[in-house]
């Protein structure tokens, strides 16, 4: 098992929540990263359509060596290599692209492609995906998660992304969701680090309640 895969496995056991920091700037990265990591997050994603994303990834990776830091909206193998060059260890995509997954696997990185259908899910797993991002979750439901998990290989990590809030985690978790990706409800451009920290703590508390349910 590579170091990125070991970090992913540990994070999925401790707190399987991915902080999606779309729009983060390098200047904001240290303070926002502190706010999220201090709350307990260990999975940090900077989408590549953010300003200077590779610089932010490099800063976060250096500041939080214990966390799994990487990129979202990774659309081609060249971008996978660029993310790794910046120190990124996590490759998240909105779609299933076998070439992106294969490059991530070749480099020993964690790959979480976006899927919606059984065909995409099985294709992504066959290509070597570490886990699956159900995206956009607004198009799905907890019933979709339950149906997919009934046919996917046992213990496949399936993580809804899109529209997840502290108030709606329970139903998704009850259906079998392994974790979640959390975007604008946690961070959006212009939001203060203090406000991000408060919302991060709310998500952690809500997730922990689903563990006890």
C-alpha positions in Angstrom: 0.0 0.0 0.0 1.4 3.4 -1.0 1.6 6.3 1.6 -1.4 8.1 -0.1 -3.5 5.0 0.1 -2.6 4.5 3.7 -3.5 8.1 4.5 -6.8 7.6 2.7 -7.6 4.4 4.6 -6.8 6.1 7.9 -8.9 9.1 7.1 -11.9 7.0 6.0 -11.7 5.3 9.4 -11.4 8.6 11.4 -13.4 11.2 9.5 -14.3 10.4 5.8 -15.2 14.0 4.8 -13.4 15.6 1.9 -13.1 19.4 2.1 -13.7 20.8 -1.4 -11.9 24.2 -1.5 -13.1 25.5 -4.8 -11.9 29.0 -5.4 -9.2 28.9 -2.7 -6.2 31.2 -3.3 -2.6 30.5 -2.2 -2.9 33.5 0.2 -5.9 32.0 1.9 -4.6 28.4 2.0 -2.7 28.4 5.3 -5.5 30.0 7.4 -8.3 28.1 5.7 -6.3 24.8 5.9 -5.7 25.4 9.6 -9.4 26.0 10.2 -10.4 22.7 8.5 -7.6 20.5 9.8 -8.0 21.8 13.4 -11.6 20.7 13.2 -10.5 17.1 12.3 -10.5 17.0 8.5 -7.7 15.0 6.8 -8.9 15.0 3.2 -8.4 18.3 1.4 -9.2 18.9 -2.3 -8.4 22.0 -4.3 -10.2 21.9 -7.6 -8.0 22.8 -10.6 -10.4 25.5 -11.7 -9.3 27.5 -8.6 -6.8 30.4 -8.8 -3.2 28.9 -8.9 -4.4 25.5 -7.6 -1.1 23.8 -7.7 0.5 26.5 -5.5 -2.3 26.0 -3.0 -1.9 22.2 -3.1 1.9 22.6 -2.5 1.3 24.9 0.5 -1.3 22.7 2.1 0.8 19.5 1.6 3.8 21.2 3.2 1.7 22.5 6.1 -0.3 19.4 6.8 1.9 16.3 6.0 -0.5 14.1 8.0 -3.4 15.0 5.7 -4.2 13.7 2.2 -4.1 16.8 0.0 -4.8 16.8 -3.7 -6.9 18.2 -6.6 -10.5 18.1 -7.8 -11.8 18.6 -11.4 -8.8 16.6 -12.7 -9.8 15.9 -16.3 -6.7 14.4 -18.1 -3.5 12.4 -17.3 -1.3 15.5 -17.8 -3.2 17.2 -14.9 -2.6 14.1 -12.7 1.1 14.4 -13.3 1.0 18.1 -12.5 -0.8 17.5 -9.3 1.7 14.9 -8.2 4.5 17.3 -9.1 3.0 19.8 -6.7 3.0 17.2 -3.9 -0.7 16.2 -4.3 -1.7 12.7 -3.4 -5.5 12.8 -4.1 -7.0 12.9 -7.6 -10.8 13.7 -7.7 -12.8 14.0 -10.9 -16.4 15.0 -11.7 -16.5 12.1 -14.2 -15.2 8.6 -15.0 -12.2 8.8 -17.3 -10.2 5.5 -17.4 -7.0 7.3 -18.5 -7.1 9.7 -15.5 -7.6 6.7 -13.1 -4.9 4.7 -14.7 -2.4 7.5 -14.4 -3.3 8.1 -10.7 -2.8 4.3 -10.1 0.5 4.3 -11.9 1.8 7.1 -9.7 0.4 5.5 -6.5 -2.1 8.2 -5.9 -5.7 8.0 -4.5 -8.3 8.2 -7.3 -11.9 9.2 -6.6 -13.8 9.5 -10.0 -17.3 10.8 -10.3 -20.0 8.3 -11.2 -23.7 8.2 -11.4 -24.7 4.8 -13.0 -23.7 1.2 -12.3 -21.9 1.1 -15.7 -19.7 4.0 -14.7 -19.2 2.7 -11.2 -18.0 -0.8 -12.4 -15.9 0.8 -15.1 -14.2 3.0 -12.6 -13.4 0.2 -10.3 -12.1 -2.0 -13.1 -9.8 0.9 -14.1 -8.4 0.9 -10.5 -10.4 3.6 -8.7 -9.7 3.8 -4.9 -13.3 4.8 -4.3 -16.3 6.4 -6.0 -17.7 9.9 -5.9 -21.5 9.9 -6.4 -21.9 13.2 -8.3 -23.9 15.3 -8.5 -25.7 13.9 -5.4 -28.6 16.3 -6.1 -29.4 14.0 -9.1 -29.4 11.0 -6.8 -30.9 10.0 -3.4 -30.1 7.7 -0.5 -32.1 5.0 -2.4 -29.6 5.2 -5.3 -26.7 4.7 -2.9 -28.5 1.6 -1.4 -29.2 0.2 -4.9 -25.6 0.7 -6.1 -24.1 -0.8 -3.0 -26.3 -3.9 -3.4 -24.4 -4.8 -6.6 -21.0 -3.2 -6.1 -18.1 -5.2 -4.5 -18.4 -5.3 -0.7 -16.8 -2.4 1.1 -16.6 -0.1 -2.0 -16.3 3.4 -0.7 -19.2 5.4 -2.2 -19.2 9.1 -1.3 -22.0 11.5 -2.3 -20.9 15.0 -3.3 -23.2 17.9 -4.0 -25.7 19.5 -1.7 -24.5 17.7 1.5 -25.2 19.6 4.7 -25.1 18.7 8.4 -28.8 18.3 8.3 -29.1 15.7 5.5 -26.2 13.3 6.3 -28.3 10.9 8.3 -30.3 9.4 5.4 -27.3 9.1 3.2 -25.3 7.3 5.9 -28.2 5.0 6.7 -28.2 3.9 3.0 -24.5 3.0 3.3 -22.5 6.1 2.2 -19.0 5.8 3.3 -18.4 9.5 3.6 -19.0 12.8 1.8 -17.4 15.5 -0.2 -18.4 19.0 1.1 -18.1 22.1 -1.0 -19.8 25.5 -0.7 -21.5 24.6 2.6 -18.0 24.5 4.1 -15.9 26.9 2.0 -16.5 29.5 -0.7 -14.4 32.4 -1.8 -14.4 35.3 0.6 -15.5 33.3 3.6 -13.4 34.0 6.7 -11.2 31.2 8.2 -13.2 31.6 11.5 -16.5 31.0 9.7 -15.0 28.0 7.9 -13.8 26.6 11.2 -17.3 27.0 12.7 -18.9 25.2 9.8 -16.2 22.5 9.8 -17.0 21.7 13.4 -20.7 21.5 12.5 -20.0 18.9 9.8 -17.8 16.9 12.2 -20.4 16.9 14.9 -23.1 15.9 12.4 -21.0 13.1 11.0 -20.2 11.8 14.5 -23.9 11.7 15.3 -24.5 9.4 12.3 -21.8 7.1 13.7 -23.8 6.7 16.9 -27.2 6.4 15.2 
